[in-house]
Amino acid sequence: MSVQERKERERADRERLIVATARELAEQQGWDAVTTRRLAERIEYSQPVLYSHFRGKREIIGAVALQGATEMAVALRAAAPAADHPRARVGALARAYLDFAARNPAVYDAMFQLDGGLAFAEEDTPEPLKEGFAALLDNLGDVAGDGVHPGLFTEVFWAALHGLATLTRAGRLPPGDAERRTELLVDRLAVL
């Protein structure tokens, strides 16, 4: 391995460490606890080293969001084939989405609540975000209904899931009815 290759590998390792540490700290103490000074202390590098990878917290949030989008897409794609009927597939997607949001609240916030400097629904949207949306779209197109654009249906379905995830986490919805809400969403939105 050349010196240049080793330096590139070490740089990539440091970047992964920064993102993993930011994610861990955010999941434990919230995003307000994630500062460049705390990250530098935790990873045992100076702040200038951290700034050589990310210009600031916003870019770190963006990196966590991209990582989360990739993980969510994997979870959604894994949930769909397990269902043998379109209604069951839509329910499995909804549960996988809501489960991901509940298990990864700081990552979910980075993806959809915080400013990570990422473009959504634009030409320059990063691939992991496009893949996260595609994981829903690819599995919902055949349940949108006649005359309904699959992309538009997917946006409405995603918005409903996001609303459920956000309101549940904020304690605005009674926790005992979570499964009934998911079933109602599937029954009312998916034309089968």
C-alpha positions in Angstrom: 0.0 0.0 0.0 1.3 3.4 -1.0 1.7 6.3 1.5 -1.1 8.1 -0.3 -3.4 5.1 0.0 -2.7 4.7 3.7 -3.4 8.4 4.3 -6.7 8.2 2.4 -7.7 5.1 4.4 -6.8 6.9 7.7 -8.8 9.9 6.6 -11.8 7.8 5.8 -11.4 6.0 9.1 -11.3 9.4 11.0 -14.4 10.6 9.1 -16.3 7.4 10.0 -15.2 7.9 13.6 -16.4 11.5 13.7 -19.8 10.5 12.3 -20.2 7.5 14.5 -19.3 9.5 17.6 -21.6 12.4 16.7 -24.4 9.9 16.2 -23.7 8.1 19.5 -23.6 11.4 21.4 -26.8 12.7 19.8 -28.7 9.4 20.5 -27.5 9.5 24.2 -27.8 13.3 24.9 -29.5 15.0 22.0 -28.1 17.1 19.2 -27.5 20.1 21.4 -24.8 18.0 23.1 -23.0 17.5 19.8 -20.4 20.2 19.5 -17.1 20.2 17.6 -15.2 20.6 20.9 -16.9 17.6 22.5 -16.4 15.5 19.4 -12.8 16.4 19.2 -12.4 15.4 22.9 -14.2 12.1 22.4 -12.3 11.1 19.3 -9.1 12.4 20.7 -8.2 14.6 17.8 -7.9 18.4 17.7 -10.7 20.6 16.5 -8.6 21.6 13.4 -8.5 17.9 12.5 -12.3 17.7 12.8 -12.7 20.8 10.7 -10.5 19.3 8.0 -13.3 16.7 7.5 -16.4 18.8 8.2 -16.9 22.6 8.1 -19.1 22.4 11.2 -22.0 20.7 12.9 -24.3 21.2 9.9 -22.1 19.0 7.7 -21.8 16.4 10.4 -25.7 16.3 10.7 -25.8 15.9 6.9 -23.4 13.0 7.1 -25.4 11.3 9.8 -28.6 11.9 7.7 -27.1 10.3 4.7 -26.0 7.3 6.7 -29.5 7.1 8.2 -31.1 7.3 4.8 -29.0 4.4 3.6 -29.9 2.3 6.7 -33.6 3.2 6.4 -33.7 2.2 2.7 -32.1 -1.2 3.6 -34.8 -1.7 6.4 -37.6 -0.8 4.0 -36.4 -3.0 1.2 -36.0 -5.9 3.6 -39.5 -5.5 5.0 -41.3 -5.6 1.6 -40.4 -9.1 0.3 -41.5 -10.7 3.5 -45.1 -9.8 2.8 -47.1 -12.0 0.4 -49.9 -9.6 -0.4 -49.9 -5.9 -1.4 -51.8 -4.9 1.8 -49.4 -6.8 3.9 -46.4 -5.3 2.0 -47.7 -1.7 2.6 -48.2 -2.6 6.3 -44.7 -4.0 6.5 -43.3 -0.9 5.0 -45.2 1.3 7.4 -44.0 -0.7 10.4 -40.4 -0.8 9.2 -40.4 3.0 8.7 -42.0 3.7 12.1 -39.7 1.2 13.8 -36.6 2.8 12.3 -37.8 6.3 13.5 -38.5 5.0 17.0 -35.2 3.1 17.3 -33.0 5.9 15.9 -34.5 9.2 17.1 -31.4 11.3 16.7 -30.7 9.9 13.2 -34.3 10.5 12.2 -34.0 14.1 13.4 -30.9 14.5 11.3 -32.7 13.1 8.3 -35.9 15.1 8.6 -35.9 17.7 11.3 -32.5 19.4 11.4 -30.6 21.4 8.8 -27.9 19.1 7.4 -27.4 21.2 4.3 -29.0 18.5 2.1 -31.3 19.0 -0.9 -34.5 17.0 -0.9 -36.6 16.5 -4.1 -34.1 18.4 -6.2 -31.8 17.4 -9.1 -28.8 17.5 -6.7 -30.4 15.4 -4.0 -27.8 13.0 -2.7 -28.2 9.4 -3.8 -28.8 7.9 -0.3 -31.9 10.3 0.1 -33.1 9.3 -3.4 -32.7 5.6 -2.5 -34.6 6.1 0.7 -37.5 7.5 -1.3 -37.2 4.8 -4.0 -37.4 2.1 -1.3 -40.9 3.3 -0.7 -41.8 4.2 -4.3 -40.7 0.8 -5.7 -43.1 -0.9 -3.3 -46.1 1.4 -3.4 -46.6 2.1 -7.1 -49.0 -0.8 -7.6 -51.3 0.3 -4.7 -51.6 4.0 -5.5 -54.9 3.5 -7.4 -56.0 4.3 -10.9 -55.1 7.7 -12.1 -52.9 8.4 -9.1 -49.3 9.2 -9.8 -47.1 6.7 -7.8 -44.6 9.4 -6.8 -47.4 11.6 -5.4 -49.0 8.7 -3.6 -45.6 7.8 -2.1 -45.1 11.4 -0.9 -48.5 11.4 0.8 -47.8 8.0 2.4 -44.3 9.2 3.6 -45.8 12.4 5.0 -48.4 10.4 6.9 -45.7 8.1 8.3 -43.5 11.1 9.2 -46.5 12.6 11.0 -47.2 9.4 13.0 -43.5 9.0 13.9 -43.1 12.7 15.0 -46.4 12.9 16.9 -45.9 9.6 18.6 -42.3 10.5 19.7 -43.5 13.9 21.0 -46.1 12.1 23.2 -48.9 13.7 21.2 -50.6 10.4 20.4 -51.6 7.7 22.9 -49.0 4.9 22.6 -51.6 2.1 22.9 -53.2 2.8 19.5 -50.0 2.7 17.4 -50.8 -0.5 15.6 -54.4 0.6 14.9 -53.1 3.8 13.4 -50.8 1.9 11.1 -53.7 -0.4 10.0 -56.0 2.6 9.4 -53.3 4.3 7.3 -52.8 1.2 5.2 -56.6 0.6 4.8 -57.4 4.1 3.8 -54.5 5.0 1.6 -53.6 1.8 -0.2 -56.2 1.0 -2.9 -56.0 -2.8 -3.3 
